[in-house]
């Protein structure tokens, strides 16, 4: 097979590339390096040494690198024909992403190597703009999305894995005045109200009115003592004003931020706001995930990485905030004194926490255009198959940071 070059444009059906690219994905893993690909191209094709074509080889290499999951800016999102996305269940096909770097190869390269024109779908993920973090803008969402999130929050709240993250309840004094910032539907506040021996007062604050309505209803349904728990609408970035408007006194002994800061617009402002309404000896408890560690198993690792990243981008404003708190907490009026860690993992056939996460937020990946809709749907189907066959795996790391409020004089010195 030969390729002809005319006026700086590669004109080829690309079908002859199939025997070269096919060995790259034996068992779903790339076996050739970028330099090896270039050598194969030069060996198998009569390529004139022109300036325009010489620039095409690095471009092709970048495309392959992206296929292997090595590139973020021009992520592959095509889906070849067949059950798998690439690998032994895939019908003779490999897709190459389009690119606008170097030669304009998009029209010729964005095709499947199978004979079916519908074998692949392409999407330039680099041009996609994620939808806003739904929890960050929960007070502006449509009713359908709000209800979907309420369902997710309540299902998650009953999950034993999630409830195991309440591993800090034993640190809260039994008579403490507690403020939960970003309480959502009140899952944490309700659980604390029923925690054995707790006799203190709990105030939950959130910006989403429908969430607060559900919180109050669920508290009554669960026979919580309504004299020691109530919910108010407010902004985490300005807690003092929110409490003043609702007529709630400040000076809280314990402030809880359970999976809040990863959704906050300005986490430092939230932390400073909390310090303003805390008592002089107050304790702060921050529990959040390091969502850069989120990982779902997929038979094609590079597809798995793309979907992991898309889920994080579509769900969290600050997915790695927990990593930065150590360096920034003190400047916000808090001094970290202890921490606890947990790896939330589900393996095999028994999974619910990460399954509901995927079902709730994968539609936002599609709506954002981060990945092609068919790819997302296929990924979800694959996860269902892994679950039923006992091959499911998903995990992420969670951290609980305990901090004390810094006295004003000490803060001035620091």
N, C-alpha and C positions, 0 to 999 in steps of 0.2 A: 504494500500500500504506500502511496505517496501523498504528500500534501503540497498544494500549490499556494504560492504567496503572490498576491497581486495588490499593488498599491497599499501595502501595509496592513492588509486584512487577511486573516486566515480563512480559507474557504474549504471546509471539510465537513463531512457528515459525522465525523468523530467515532463512527462505528469501529474503525480499525484500532482505536485506542483500547477497546475492551480487553484484549489479551494482555495488554500492558498493565492496566489498572486492576484487573481482577485479582492477581496475586497479592495486591496490597491489602486486601481485606479478608484473608483467610481467617476464619474463626472470628470475624468482626474486628480484627486488629490490624492496623497498618504495619506492613513488614518492610517497606522501602522508605528510605530517607529522601529528603528533598533533592539532594545531590544525585542520588541513584535515579530518581525520576527524570532529571535532566539528561543523564547519560542514556537512559532508555529511549527518550525521545530522539536524541541525536542519532542513536544507533539505528533505530527503526524507521526513520523518516529522512528523506532527502531534503534537508532544510538549508536553503541558501543563507550564507552569513551576511544578512542585511541588518542595518541598525534597528529597523522597526521590529524585525522578528526576534532579534536578540533581547529586546525588552519584553517580548512575550513570554519567554521562558521563566523569568522570575515571577511574572504575573501568574503563570500556570502553577508554579511552585507555591505561591501564596494561596491560590485556590485550593490546592491539595492540602496545604497546611491547615486551612480553615476547615476542610472536610474532616481532618483528624482532630478537630477541636482545639487547634492551636491559635485561632484568631478570634477576636471579639468584634472587630469592626465590620466584618462582612460575613456574618455567621451563616453556615449552610442550614437551610430549612427545607430542602426538597425531600420528597418521599417517593422512592422508586416503587415499581409495581411489586406486589407480593406481601406476605404476612409481616416480615421483618422490615426494618428501616434500612438496613444494610447488613448482609451476612448470609448465612447458609440458607435461610428461608426466603431470601430475596430472589426474584426472577431476573436473572441476567441484567443487572442494571446498576449503574453508578451515576450519580448526578454531580455536576460541578456548579458551584454558585456563580452568579454573574458578578462582575466587578466593573468599576468605572475608572480603574487605575491603569495607566499605560495604554495599550491598544484597546480599542473599543470592541471587545470580543463578546459582549453580552448576547447579541443576537445569535451568534454561532455556538457559544459555549453553553448557553442555558438550555440544554436538551438532555434527555435521558439517553443512555447507550442501549436501551432496549428498542424494539421496533414500534412500541406503543407510544403515540404522542401524548397520551394522558398518564404516562408512567410516573411523571414527577410534577411537583408543584414547587414554585420558588417564591421566596420572599426576602427582600433586602432588610434584614433585621436591624442593620445599622441606621436605617431611616425611621424605624418605629419609635414612637414616643409612648412610654408606659402611661396608663391611666394613673391618676393620683392614688396614693395609698388609701384604700377605702376607709380605714379606721381614722386616718388623718382628717378626712372630709366627711365623716359620718353624719354630720348635721346638714349636709347638702345632698345626700343620696336619694334616689328614687325609692319608692315604697318596696318594690320587688327586691332591690339589692339589700335594703335594710332588713327585710324579712329573712333573706338568705343568710345574712351575717348573724342575725339573732339565732337562727336555727343552728348555725355553726358554733356560736358561743355557748349555747345551752347544751348541745351534744358534747362539745369539748369539756364543758364543766362537769359532766357526769362521768367522763372517762377516767378510769383509775390512774392512767399514766399522768394525765394532767393534774389530778388531785394530789399525786405524789409530789408535785412541785410546791405544794403548800408546806414545804418542809421548814418554814420559818415561824409557824404559828406558836411553837413552844417558846420563842424568844419574846413574844408580846406579853407584857404584864397583864394580869387578869382584870385590872381595873383601869386600863389605859383608855384615853380618848384617841381614837384611830381615824385617820383620814385616808381613804383609798382614792387615789387620783387616776382618772380614766377607768372607772369601775365597770363600764359597759352595762351588761344586764345584771350586774351585782353578784356574779358567781362567787368571787372571793369573799366579798363582804358577808354574804349569806352563810358561807361555810364557816367564817370566823365567828359569826354570831351564834352558831350552834356548836362551836368548839368547846369541849368539856372544860368547865371552870371559868370560861370567859364571862365577865360581868360588866365589861366596860361599854363605852359608847362608840358607835361606828357611823361615820358620814361618808357616803359614796358620792363622788362628783364626776359628771361626764357631760360632754357637749351635745349628745344626741338624745333628744326628748323621748323618742320611741324606746330606746334602750332603757331609760330610767323608768318608763311606765311598766315595762316588763319586769324590771328589777323589783319594783314595789309589789307588783302582783305576785311574783314568785315568792317573795319574802313572806307574804301573808299565807299563801298556799302551803308553804313549808313550815308554818307555825313558828316563824321567828318572832322574838319579842320586839314588837314594833316601837316599844318605848326606848330601845337602845340601838335602833338602826333606822336611818332615813337617807334619802337620796335627793341631791340637788343638781340643777343644771349649772354648768360653769365652764370656764376656760382654764385649762391646766397652766397656761402661760401667765395667767393673772388670777391666782387663787384668792388673794386678799379681796379684790373687788367682787368676785363671785360669792364668797362667803358673806360679805357685807350686804349684798343685794338680797341674799336669801335669809338674812338675819341670823346666820350661824356664827357662833363665837370661834375665834381662832385659838392658838395655843395648844396644838395637838401634841400628844406624847409620842405617837408613832405615825409615820406616814408611809403608805404602801404604794409602790408603782409596779404593778404586776403586768408584764408585757406591754408597758406603755411607751417607754422612751424610744423603742424601735419604730414607733408610729408618729412620734412628735415632730413638729416642724423645727423647733429650736430646743433640743434637750437641755442645754445649759440654762435657758430661760426658765424652763419648767423646774429645774432643780433649785434655782435661786428663788423662784416663786414659792416653792415648798418651804424653803428655809424661812421665809417671811412670816408664814403662818404656823410655824412650829414653836413649841416651848423651848426654853433655853437648854434643856437637857434631852431634847427629842432624839429619837432614833429614826433613821430612814432605811427602808428595805426596798431594794430594787431587784426585781427578778425579771430576766429577759433572756432571749435566745441569742446566740451568736449565729445568725442565719447564713453567714458565709459558709458555715459548716453543713448546711442542709444538703442532704444527698439521698436521692432515690436510685435504687438499682435499675439499670436497663441493660439489655443484652448488647446494645451498641453504646459503649461508654461515652463517646463524643456526643451522641444524641442526649444521653442522660445528663451530661454537663450543661448542654444548652437549655434543657428544660428546667434543671435545678436553678440556673441563673435567672431564667425567665420568671419562674414562680416567685423568686425573691424580689426581683425588680417590680413585679406587679403587685406585691403585697406589703412591702415594708419601705418606709421612707428612709430609715436609718438601720439597715440590716446588721451593721457591724458596730453599733453604738456601744455595746457592752465592752468592747476592746478599748475604747477611748475614755471610758469613765475613770479608770485608774489615774490617768494623767490630768483629768479635768474636774474631778469631784471637789477637790479642796478649794479651787477658785470659785466654786459655786456655794460655798458655805458648809460643806460636809467633809468629814474625815472617815475614810473606810477603815473599819476595825476588824472585819472578818468576812469570809466568803464561803459559799457552798456551791458545789458543782453537780451536774447531773447530765448524763447522756440519755436523751429520750430516743429510744430505738424500738422499732417493731420489726420482727423477723418471722418469716414463715407464713402460716395461715392465720395466725391470730393478730390482726391489726385493725385498728379503728381510728386512732388519733390522726395518723398521717393520711389515712384513706379519706377521711372527711375533709382534711386540709386540702388535698388535691382536688376533690370534687367541688369544693367551694371556690377555690381561687384559680383553677385552670381556665374557667371561662373568661377571667380577666386577662389572662395571657393572650387568648384569642382576640378579645375586644381591643387590646392594646396594639395588636399587630406585631407582637414580639416574635411570634412564630406562626407559621401557616396553620390555619384552622385544622386541616387534615392531619398535620403532624401532632397537634395537641390531642385530637380525638384518638389517633392511633396510640399515642403514649398512654392515654387513660385506659384504652382497651388492653394494652399490654400489662398495665399495673393490675387490672382485674384478673388477667390470666395468671400473673405471677402469684397473686393472692390465693387463687383457687388451687394452684399447683404447689403451694408451699414454698415458692421462690421469692416472695416479697421481702424487700429490705428498704427501710427508710430511717434516717436518723438526723439529729441535730444536737448541738451542745447547748445547755442552759446554765446560767450562772445566777446565784443570789448574792448580792453585795449588801452587807450591813454597814451602815455609817452612822456617826454621831454628829449632831450639829456643832459647828465650831463657834465658840464664844466670840462675841464682837471684838474684844480686845485682842484675842489670839489671832483672829482673822486679819486685823489691821497690821499686826506684826508680820504675819506671813505674806 
